[in-house]
Amino acid sequence: MKKRLIIPFLLLAIVSLKAQNPVSQFLNNDLLRNANISLSITELNSGKTVYEHRSNHSATPASTIKVITTATALELLGSNFRFTTELLTDGEITANGQLNGNLYIRGTGDPTLGSKHLGNPDFLNEWADALTKTGIKQINGKILLDADFFDTEGVNPYWIWEDLGNYYAPGIYSISYLDNTYELVFQSGAVGSTPKIIDVIPPIPNLFFDNHLKSTTIKRDSAYIYGAPRSNHRSIYGAIPANRSRFVVKGDIPNPDSLLIIHFSEKLQEKGIRITNASYDKKGKTTVRHTHFSPPLREIITEINVRSNNHYAEQLFRYLGANNNGISTSNAAIQRIKSFWQQKGLPVEQLFMKDGCGLSPVNAVSSRFFVDILNYMSKNSANADVFKASLPVAGVNGTVSGLLKNTALQGKVHLKSGSIAYVRGYVGYIDNNGKSYAFAILVNNANGTSSQVVKNIEKLLLTVE
């Protein structure tokens, strides 16, 4: 009789324990029951798996893929790496300061030229002063681009049309300028009317717009600028708030390198250096007159991870594809990244990478792959501290400043967030109660809002101890 009573109680206890399992609670609800989820949380010191669900299955990572881009760049290039941009001349400089030749700008993908985030905002003045010191007073030729370090692809072919033309999906070129971003200033009227374009900052010659935008009752920016790479023709759809005297929407500069030449020419003329724009068709032997260095990589990856800067991430990603011929491609970058991590023993068959910033919905990565990278960077990398410090802190800064706010984990989690349509994910480190953990949680296609998904992820993370 006693045995008959014990068995049901044991079964009840087992069912009860299972129901109380944090992962089960996370998964078994109407919000996430049908979602594609890959989840892995591991204690770093022991290597013990704390939580796991479909950790070998790949899911769309969104911007969490920037963890892979920045970690790989640190390992391959080093934290002190700097992009270079060179000013070169061909021909000869005469005794009276005449350059009988052309001036070239040779770029290698530096995302910080004129950037509002990093670098010297007055760098054109520095460039002009450098040329003045060489004795050049007149350029009997042109300012030309040496922009063959990257291929001519411009934008990633796996980005969607809705994104192209917007500031967060800018063209990626050997010469980047002003974050490849302009501000389009509108004045909106009554609901249902078409807002007027009142300014473009900076002014861009020959850029024109088909304006289909509407003023509505919304309170946010819901405008989309559509346009192909290198094209000066842009179409605007969507909506912005009605009755605003000034409302700014950002787009990508179609030809940032050409705009750089315009601004540099103006700066040289301010310094008294005349440019004749005479034709010198053949490029002869060149001499480097000035080398511009970007801020170090450790600062660039911090910008990438804290602000989730797609432009910086994609420029860095493309740089990783540089080969012996000096022409870098996205495919070459992917192969180099996968080859590096394969050599470290990571499961690259679980990495489906198409870009470096996470904008492409075709990207897919497993939570295990993420955790393995985090584990490697923590235990085996000379750049461990730099990498971790590049990640924003939950409840403190960056894209995760509101995550885990006013909880026991505020300030204790370094992580990268990721969010595009139907995707929410977090990848990073937890330091709590004397223990450290690496984790990755990727949620695709939940039956609810993004904020609801985030609340469930927070609840799960708060159970890690």
Secondary structure as GFF3:
##gff-version 3
##sequence-region A 1 465
A	DSSP	alpha_helix	2	20	.	.	.	ID=ss1
A	DSSP	alpha_helix	22	27	.	.	.	ID=ss2
A	DSSP	beta_strand	36	43	.	.	.	ID=ss3
A	DSSP	beta_strand	49	53	.	.	.	ID=ss4
A	DSSP	beta_strand	58	59	.	.	.	ID=ss5
A	DSSP	three_ten_helix	62	65	.	.	.	ID=ss6
A	DSSP	alpha_helix	66	77	.	.	.	ID=ss7
A	DSSP	beta_strand	84	89	.	.	.	ID=ss8
A	DSSP	beta_strand	92	93	.	.	.	ID=ss9
A	DSSP	beta_strand	98	100	.	.	.	ID=ss10
A	DSSP	beta_strand	103	107	.	.	.	ID=ss11
A	DSSP	alpha_helix	123	133	.	.	.	ID=ss12
A	DSSP	beta_strand	138	139	.	.	.	ID=ss13
A	DSSP	beta_strand	143	146	.	.	.	ID=ss14
A	DSSP	three_ten_helix	178	180	.	.	.	ID=ss15
A	DSSP	beta_strand	181	187	.	.	.	ID=ss16
A	DSSP	beta_strand	196	201	.	.	.	ID=ss17
A	DSSP	beta_strand	208	211	.	.	.	ID=ss18
A	DSSP	beta_strand	214	216	.	.	.	ID=ss19
A	DSSP	beta_strand	222	226	.	.	.	ID=ss20
A	DSSP	beta_strand	233	241	.	.	.	ID=ss21
A	DSSP	beta_strand	247	252	.	.	.	ID=ss22
A	DSSP	alpha_helix	256	270	.	.	.	ID=ss23
A	DSSP	beta_strand	274	275	.	.	.	ID=ss24
A	DSSP	beta_strand	287	293	.	.	.	ID=ss25
A	DSSP	alpha_helix	297	307	.	.	.	ID=ss26
A	DSSP	alpha_helix	310	319	.	.	.	ID=ss27
A	DSSP	alpha_helix	330	343	.	.	.	ID=ss28
A	DSSP	three_ten_helix	348	350	.	.	.	ID=ss29
A	DSSP	beta_strand	351	352	.	.	.	ID=ss30
A	DSSP	beta_strand	364	366	.	.	.	ID=ss31
A	DSSP	alpha_helix	367	379	.	.	.	ID=ss32
A	DSSP	alpha_helix	384	390	.	.	.	ID=ss33
A	DSSP	three_ten_helix	398	400	.	.	.	ID=ss34
A	DSSP	beta_strand	413	420	.	.	.	ID=ss35
A	DSSP	beta_strand	423	432	.	.	.	ID=ss36
A	DSSP	beta_strand	435	444	.	.	.	ID=ss37
A	DSSP	alpha_helix	450	461	.	.	.	ID=ss38
###
